[in-house]
C-alpha cells in the first residue's frame, strides 16, 4: 500500500530507512506483525494507510519503546 500512498522519494528517504542489526530488526518486525486492534489488522497493515509523517512518528515511538533510541 505504501507504494501507492507515498512518493518514491519518501519511500527511499534516509528519514524512512534506518539500518538495524539483525536481532534489532527482528524485534521491530515482530512488533509490526502484532495485532494493532480488534480489527484483526497488524500494526504493519494499519500503518500502511497512514501518512508518511504518522508512519515516521510511529516508527520512532516503536524504536524508543524498544529501547533502541532515546
C-alpha positions in Angstrom: 0.0 0.0 0.0 2.8 2.4 0.7 3.9 2.4 -2.9 0.6 3.9 -3.8 0.3 6.2 -0.7 3.8 7.6 -0.6 6.1 9.2 -3.2 9.3 7.3 -4.3 11.3 10.0 -2.6 9.5 9.4 0.7 10.0 5.6 0.4 13.7 5.8 -0.3 14.4 8.8 2.0 17.1 8.4 4.7 14.3 9.6 7.0 12.4 6.4 6.1 15.2 3.8 6.0 17.3 3.0 9.1 19.9 0.2 9.0 19.4 -2.0 12.0 21.4 -5.1 13.2 19.6 -8.3 12.5 18.4 -9.0 16.1 17.1 -5.4 16.5 15.4 -5.6 13.1 13.7 -8.9 14.2 12.3 -7.1 17.3 10.9 -4.3 15.2 9.5 -6.7 12.7 7.9 -8.8 15.4 6.2 -5.7 16.8 4.9 -4.7 13.4 3.4 -8.2 13.0 1.4 -7.9 16.1 -2.4 -7.2 16.0 -3.0 -3.4 16.1 -6.5 -3.5 17.5 -9.7 -5.6 17.4 -10.0 -5.2 13.7 -7.5 -8.0 13.2 -5.1 -5.7 11.3 -1.5 -6.0 12.1 0.5 -2.9 13.0 2.1 -3.0 9.6 -1.3 -3.2 7.8 -2.7 -0.3 9.9 0.4 1.8 9.3 0.2 1.4 5.5 -2.9 3.5 5.5 -1.3 6.3 7.5 0.6 9.4 6.2 4.3 9.4 5.9 4.5 11.7 9.0 2.3 9.4 11.0 4.4 6.3 10.0 7.6 8.2 10.8 6.3 9.2 14.3 5.1 5.7 15.0 8.4 4.2 13.9 10.3 6.5 16.2 8.0 5.7 19.1 8.5 2.0 18.5 12.3 2.4 18.5 12.1 4.3 21.7 9.7 1.8 23.4 12.1 -1.0 22.5 15.0 1.0 24.0 16.8 1.2 20.6 16.9 5.1 20.5 16.3 7.7 23.2 
